[in-house]
Amino acid sequence: MPADAIWNITETVTMTTAGDSKPDGWYLDLMAPNTRGPDYAWLDPSSLYLNAQALSDCVSDLVKPFDSVQIDMVAGIDAMGFILGGAIANHLKKGFIAIRKKGHLCVETEAVDFVDYSKHSKTLEIRKNPFPTDTRVLIVDQWIETGGTMAAATQLIEKMNGIVAGIAVVAMEEQEIALKLKQKYTLVTGVPCHLQPQINSQYLNSFKQFDK
């Protein structure tokens, strides 16, 4: 793929969906496939952030279901959740709390261990006393694959005596832990129902444009 291929695709998709008639989740066509082999995730949602309108529309879609929900703070998961979480916090005019990978915070922390999509044991940390008791927190990440990371994040918020007001991600695979999270919390994605089977199969039809 030429070095400028992703940028050209983001511009082409935007032009072909110009106006007020963009289909739901149009920006998902900008998500790029894995080109680096089995040691990497199959999907790169962050390529949609290259396009200002795509990022703006994605943020709007993710927060709209929470219009009538009290949200006091937004939490983003290290690292890509910082980008989307920061954008959502700014949109909602709320504060932002970083949920970090182990060893990156220079203050006292609370931690939760978990197993992520790579089947490796990892740890998430949050600073101690980040908010008052019963603060309602919207947790944001780029993507839920198996659900282990997000489950650990919800545990951290609740360990800090916060309330998980909801979860917002660009996409979620319907795997066991992820589905349990969806049952327990209000979980919003940017994926229309007709595209969910493609997410579950780990291949999007839009990937074909990246082969050109």
C-alpha positions as YAML, in Angstrom:
chain: A
units: angstrom
residues:
- id: 1
  name: MET
  ca: [0.00, 0.00, 0.00]
- id: 2
  name: PRO
  ca: [1.49, 3.41, -0.94]
- id: 3
  name: ALA
  ca: [2.39, 5.68, 1.95]
- id: 4
  name: ASP
  ca: [-0.41, 8.12, 1.11]
- id: 5
  name: ALA
  ca: [-3.08, 5.44, 0.55]
- id: 6
  name: ILE
  ca: [-4.89, 5.86, 3.88]
- id: 7
  name: TRP
  ca: [-5.02, 9.63, 3.52]
- id: 8
  name: ASN
  ca: [-6.39, 9.31, -0.02]
- id: 9
  name: ILE
  ca: [-9.05, 6.88, 1.20]
- id: 10
  name: THR
  ca: [-10.15, 9.18, 4.02]
- id: 11
  name: GLU
  ca: [-10.57, 12.03, 1.54]
- id: 12
  name: THR
  ca: [-12.42, 9.87, -1.00]
- id: 13
  name: VAL
  ca: [-14.86, 8.47, 1.57]
- id: 14
  name: THR
  ca: [-15.59, 11.96, 2.85]
- id: 15
  name: MET
  ca: [-16.28, 13.33, -0.64]
- id: 16
  name: THR
  ca: [-18.55, 10.43, -1.58]
- id: 17
  name: THR
  ca: [-20.55, 10.88, 1.62]
- id: 18
  name: ALA
  ca: [-20.68, 14.67, 1.50]
- id: 19
  name: GLY
  ca: [-23.85, 16.51, 2.50]
- id: 20
  name: ASP
  ca: [-26.49, 15.64, 5.04]
- id: 21
  name: SER
  ca: [-27.20, 12.10, 3.81]
- id: 22
  name: LYS
  ca: [-24.23, 10.25, 5.26]
- id: 23
  name: PRO
  ca: [-25.21, 6.68, 6.21]
- id: 24
  name: ASP
  ca: [-24.97, 5.63, 9.85]
- id: 25
  name: GLY
  ca: [-21.40, 4.82, 10.78]
- id: 26
  name: TRP
  ca: [-20.01, 6.06, 7.44]
- id: 27
  name: TYR
  ca: [-16.69, 6.78, 9.12]
- id: 28
  name: LEU
  ca: [-16.17, 3.06, 9.86]
- id: 29
  name: ASP
  ca: [-15.12, 2.65, 6.22]
- id: 30
  name: LEU
  ca: [-11.96, 4.54, 7.18]
- id: 31
  name: MET
  ca: [-10.81, 1.87, 9.65]
- id: 32
  name: ALA
  ca: [-7.73, 0.15, 8.28]
- id: 33
  name: PRO
  ca: [-6.88, -3.56, 8.23]
- id: 34
  name: ASN
  ca: [-3.83, -5.15, 9.81]
- id: 35
  name: THR
  ca: [-0.93, -5.23, 7.35]
- id: 36
  name: ARG
  ca: [1.78, -6.31, 9.82]
- id: 37
  name: GLY
  ca: [0.91, -9.90, 10.64]
- id: 38
  name: PRO
  ca: [-0.56, -12.04, 13.45]
- id: 39
  name: ASP
  ca: [1.29, -10.28, 16.30]
- id: 40
  name: TYR
  ca: [-0.95, -7.24, 15.76]
- id: 41
  name: ALA
  ca: [-4.67, -6.59, 16.12]
- id: 42
  name: TRP
  ca: [-6.75, -7.18, 12.98]
- id: 43
  name: LEU
  ca: [-8.23, -3.68, 12.94]
- id: 44
  name: ASP
  ca: [-6.94, -0.11, 13.23]
- id: 45
  name: PRO
  ca: [-9.87, 2.17, 14.17]
- id: 46
  name: SER
  ca: [-7.51, 5.11, 14.69]
- id: 47
  name: SER
  ca: [-7.23, 5.74, 10.96]
- id: 48
  name: LEU
  ca: [-10.68, 7.38, 11.09]
- id: 49
  name: TYR
  ca: [-9.19, 10.06, 13.37]
- id: 50
  name: LEU
  ca: [-7.21, 11.36, 10.38]
- id: 51
  name: ASN
  ca: [-10.40, 12.90, 9.08]
- id: 52
  name: ALA
  ca: [-11.84, 15.77, 11.12]
- id: 53
  name: GLN
  ca: [-15.45, 15.17, 10.07]
- id: 54
  name: ALA
  ca: [-15.18, 11.45, 10.74]
- id: 55
  name: LEU
  ca: [-13.85, 12.05, 14.25]
- id: 56
  name: SER
  ca: [-16.52, 14.66, 14.95]
- id: 57
  name: ASP
  ca: [-19.35, 12.44, 13.69]
- id: 58
  name: CYS
  ca: [-18.03, 9.44, 15.63]
- id: 59
  name: VAL
  ca: [-17.91, 11.44, 18.87]
- id: 60
  name: SER
  ca: [-21.44, 12.76, 18.27]
- id: 61
  name: ASP
  ca: [-22.80, 9.26, 17.63]
- id: 62
  name: LEU
  ca: [-21.17, 7.85, 20.76]
- id: 63
  name: VAL
  ca: [-22.45, 10.54, 23.13]
- id: 64
  name: LYS
  ca: [-25.97, 10.93, 21.72]
- id: 65
  name: PRO
  ca: [-27.42, 7.88, 23.56]
- id: 66
  name: PHE
  ca: [-26.23, 9.47, 26.82]
- id: 67
  name: ASP
  ca: [-28.11, 12.76, 26.31]
- id: 68
  name: SER
  ca: [-30.45, 11.98, 29.21]
- id: 69
  name: VAL
  ca: [-27.80, 10.25, 31.35]
- id: 70
  name: GLN
  ca: [-25.89, 12.05, 34.09]
- id: 71
  name: ILE
  ca: [-22.17, 11.96, 33.34]
- id: 72
  name: ASP
  ca: [-19.79, 13.68, 35.74]
- id: 73
  name: MET
  ca: [-16.47, 12.59, 34.27]
- id: 74
  name: VAL
  ca: [-14.98, 10.70, 31.32]
- id: 75
  name: ALA
  ca: [-12.31, 8.00, 31.70]
- id: 76
  name: GLY
  ca: [-10.10, 6.85, 28.82]
- id: 77
  name: ILE
  ca: [-8.11, 3.62, 28.68]
- id: 78
  name: ASP
  ca: [-4.40, 3.65, 27.83]
- id: 79
  name: ALA
  ca: [-3.55, 4.42, 25.15]
- id: 80
  name: MET
  ca: [-5.92, 4.90, 22.22]
- id: 81
  name: GLY
  ca: [-8.81, 5.53, 24.59]
- id: 82
  name: PHE
  ca: [-7.06, 8.77, 25.55]
- id: 83
  name: ILE
  ca: [-7.68, 10.22, 22.08]
- id: 84
  name: LEU
  ca: [-11.35, 9.36, 21.83]
- id: 85
  name: GLY
  ca: [-11.98, 9.85, 25.54]
- id: 86
  name: GLY
  ca: [-10.36, 13.27, 25.48]
- id: 87
  name: ALA
  ca: [-12.48, 14.27, 22.49]
- id: 88
  name: ILE
  ca: [-15.65, 13.07, 24.21]
- id: 89
  name: ALA
  ca: [-14.75, 14.80, 27.49]
- id: 90
  name: ASN
  ca: [-14.22, 18.04, 25.57]
- id: 91
  name: HIS
  ca: [-17.54, 17.56, 23.74]
- id: 92
  name: LEU
  ca: [-19.38, 17.01, 27.02]
- id: 93
  name: LYS
  ca: [-17.42, 19.72, 28.85]
- id: 94
  name: LYS
  ca: [-16.41, 17.22, 31.54]
- id: 95
  name: GLY
  ca: [-13.16, 16.32, 33.27]
- id: 96
  name: PHE
  ca: [-11.00, 13.42, 32.11]
- id: 97
  name: ILE
  ca: [-9.31, 10.65, 34.12]
- id: 98
  name: ALA
  ca: [-6.63, 8.45, 32.59]
- id: 99
  name: ILE
  ca: [-6.70, 4.70, 33.21]
- id: 100
  name: ARG
  ca: [-3.08, 3.72, 32.67]
- id: 101
  name: LYS
  ca: [-1.04, 0.63, 31.99]
- id: 102
  name: LYS
  ca: [1.05, -0.49, 34.96]
- id: 103
  name: GLY
  ca: [4.05, 1.61, 35.86]
- id: 104
  name: HIS
  ca: [3.22, 4.87, 34.08]
- id: 105
  name: LEU
  ca: [1.73, 6.92, 36.93]
- id: 106
  name: CYS
  ca: [4.09, 8.68, 39.34]
- id: 107
  name: VAL
  ca: [1.45, 8.92, 42.10]
- id: 108
  name: GLU
  ca: [-0.21, 6.40, 44.41]
- id: 109
  name: THR
  ca: [-2.49, 4.07, 42.48]
- id: 110
  name: GLU
  ca: [-5.05, 1.30, 42.69]
- id: 111
  name: ALA
  ca: [-4.66, -1.60, 40.26]
- id: 112
  name: VAL
  ca: [-6.59, -4.44, 38.64]
- id: 113
  name: ASP
  ca: [-5.02, -7.41, 36.86]
- id: 114
  name: PHE
  ca: [-6.60, -8.90, 33.74]
- id: 115
  name: VAL
  ca: [-5.95, -10.95, 30.60]
- id: 116
  name: ASP
  ca: [-6.25, -9.01, 27.33]
- id: 117
  name: TYR
  ca: [-6.96, -10.05, 23.72]
- id: 118
  name: SER
  ca: [-3.35, -11.24, 23.31]
- id: 119
  name: LYS
  ca: [-3.95, -13.69, 26.19]
- id: 120
  name: HIS
  ca: [-1.21, -12.00, 28.23]
- id: 121
  name: SER
  ca: [-1.67, -10.99, 31.88]
- id: 122
  name: LYS
  ca: [-1.61, -7.22, 32.29]
- id: 123
  name: THR
  ca: [-2.48, -4.56, 34.85]
- id: 124
  name: LEU
  ca: [-4.44, -1.32, 34.68]
- id: 125
  name: GLU
  ca: [-3.95, 1.45, 37.22]
- id: 126
  name: ILE
  ca: [-5.78, 4.58, 38.26]
- id: 127
  name: ARG
  ca: [-4.64, 7.31, 40.65]
- id: 128
  name: LYS
  ca: [-6.07, 7.04, 44.16]
- id: 129
  name: ASN
  ca: [-9.00, 9.26, 45.08]
- id: 130
  name: PRO
  ca: [-9.56, 10.58, 41.53]
- id: 131
  name: PHE
  ca: [-13.12, 11.75, 42.18]
- id: 132
  name: PRO
  ca: [-15.77, 11.98, 44.93]
- id: 133
  name: THR
  ca: [-17.84, 8.92, 45.89]
- id: 134
  name: ASP
  ca: [-20.70, 8.13, 43.47]
- id: 135
  name: THR
  ca: [-19.18, 10.15, 40.63]
- id: 136
  name: ARG
  ca: [-20.77, 8.90, 37.40]
- id: 137
  name: VAL
  ca: [-18.05, 8.00, 34.91]
- id: 138
  name: LEU
  ca: [-18.34, 7.28, 31.19]
- id: 139
  name: ILE
  ca: [-15.54, 4.87, 30.21]
- id: 140
  name: VAL
  ca: [-14.17, 5.26, 26.69]
- id: 141
  name: ASP
  ca: [-11.88, 3.09, 24.61]
- id: 142
  name: GLN
  ca: [-11.25, 2.67, 20.94]
- id: 143
  name: TRP
  ca: [-12.37, -0.92, 20.63]
- id: 144
  name: ILE
  ca: [-13.49, -3.95, 22.66]
- id: 145
  name: GLU
  ca: [-12.16, -7.25, 21.35]
- id: 146
  name: THR
  ca: [-12.45, -9.85, 24.13]
- id: 147
  name: GLY
  ca: [-13.61, -7.40, 26.82]
- id: 148
  name: GLY
  ca: [-10.90, -8.12, 29.38]
- id: 149
  name: THR
  ca: [-9.43, -4.61, 29.33]
- id: 150
  name: MET
  ca: [-12.79, -2.89, 29.60]
- id: 151
  name: ALA
  ca: [-13.91, -5.22, 32.40]
- id: 152
  name: ALA
  ca: [-10.78, -4.27, 34.35]
- id: 153
  name: ALA
  ca: [-11.52, -0.57, 33.77]
- id: 154
  name: THR
  ca: [-15.05, -0.91, 35.16]
- id: 155
  name: GLN
  ca: [-13.62, -2.68, 38.22]
- id: 156
  name: LEU
  ca: [-11.20, 0.20, 38.79]
- id: 157
  name: ILE
  ca: [-13.94, 2.83, 38.62]
- id: 158
  name: GLU
  ca: [-16.10, 0.86, 41.05]
- id: 159
  name: LYS
  ca: [-13.10, 0.19, 43.30]
- id: 160
  name: MET
  ca: [-12.76, 3.97, 43.57]
- id: 161
  name: ASN
  ca: [-16.44, 4.14, 44.66]
- id: 162
  name: GLY
  ca: [-17.45, 5.59, 41.32]
- id: 163
  name: ILE
  ca: [-20.47, 4.59, 39.24]
- id: 164
  name: VAL
  ca: [-20.03, 3.39, 35.67]
- id: 165
  name: ALA
  ca: [-22.50, 5.63, 33.84]
- id: 166
  name: GLY
  ca: [-21.80, 3.85, 30.57]
- id: 167
  name: ILE
  ca: [-19.22, 2.60, 28.08]
- id: 168
  name: ALA
  ca: [-18.49, 4.10, 24.66]
- id: 169
  name: VAL
  ca: [-16.29, 2.48, 22.00]
- id: 170
  name: VAL
  ca: [-15.98, 2.71, 18.23]
- id: 171
  name: ALA
  ca: [-16.53, -1.04, 17.83]
- id: 172
  name: MET
  ca: [-17.09, -4.17, 19.91]
- id: 173
  name: GLU
  ca: [-16.77, -7.82, 19.02]
- id: 174
  name: GLU
  ca: [-19.62, -9.84, 20.50]
- id: 175
  name: GLN
  ca: [-17.51, -12.18, 22.60]
- id: 176
  name: GLU
  ca: [-18.43, -13.58, 26.02]
- id: 177
  name: ILE
  ca: [-16.96, -10.96, 28.35]
- id: 178
  name: ALA
  ca: [-17.96, -8.13, 26.04]
- id: 179
  name: LEU
  ca: [-21.56, -9.33, 25.94]
- id: 180
  name: LYS
  ca: [-21.63, -9.54, 29.74]
- id: 181
  name: LEU
  ca: [-20.48, -5.92, 29.88]
- id: 182
  name: LYS
  ca: [-23.27, -4.98, 27.49]
- id: 183
  name: GLN
  ca: [-25.81, -6.68, 29.74]
- id: 184
  name: LYS
  ca: [-24.53, -4.96, 32.88]
- id: 185
  name: TYR
  ca: [-23.89, -1.44, 31.56]
- id: 186
  name: THR
  ca: [-25.15, 0.92, 28.89]
- id: 187
  name: LEU
  ca: [-22.64, 0.15, 26.14]
- id: 188
  name: VAL
  ca: [-22.65, 2.23, 22.96]
- id: 189
  name: THR
  ca: [-20.69, 1.64, 19.75]
- id: 190
  name: GLY
  ca: [-20.57, 3.39, 16.41]
- id: 191
  name: VAL
  ca: [-21.39, 0.17, 14.54]
- id: 192
  name: PRO
  ca: [-24.82, -0.12, 12.84]
- id: 193
  name: CYS
  ca: [-26.55, -3.49, 13.26]
- id: 194
  name: HIS
  ca: [-25.92, -4.53, 9.66]
- id: 195
  name: LEU
  ca: [-22.15, -4.14, 10.10]
- id: 196
  name: GLN
  ca: [-21.88, -6.00, 13.41]
- id: 197
  name: PRO
  ca: [-21.47, -9.45, 11.73]
- id: 198
  name: GLN
  ca: [-18.45, -8.07, 9.87]
- id: 199
  name: ILE
  ca: [-16.90, -6.90, 13.15]
- id: 200
  name: ASN
  ca: [-17.55, -10.32, 14.67]
- id: 201
  name: SER
  ca: [-15.92, -12.07, 11.69]
- id: 202
  name: GLN
  ca: [-12.88, -9.77, 11.94]
- id: 203
  name: TYR
  ca: [-13.13, -8.64, 8.34]
- id: 204
  name: LEU
  ca: [-14.84, -5.54, 6.97]
- id: 205
  name: ASN
  ca: [-15.95, -5.34, 3.36]
- id: 206
  name: SER
  ca: [-14.46, -1.84, 3.28]
- id: 207
  name: PHE
  ca: [-10.98, -3.37, 3.65]
- id: 208
  name: LYS
  ca: [-11.05, -4.05, -0.10]
- id: 209
  name: GLN
  ca: [-10.41, -0.37, -0.80]
- id: 210
  name: PHE
  ca: [-7.06, -0.63, 0.99]
- id: 211
  name: ASP
  ca: [-5.89, -3.26, -1.51]
- id: 212
  name: LYS
  ca: [-6.07, -0.83, -4.44]
...
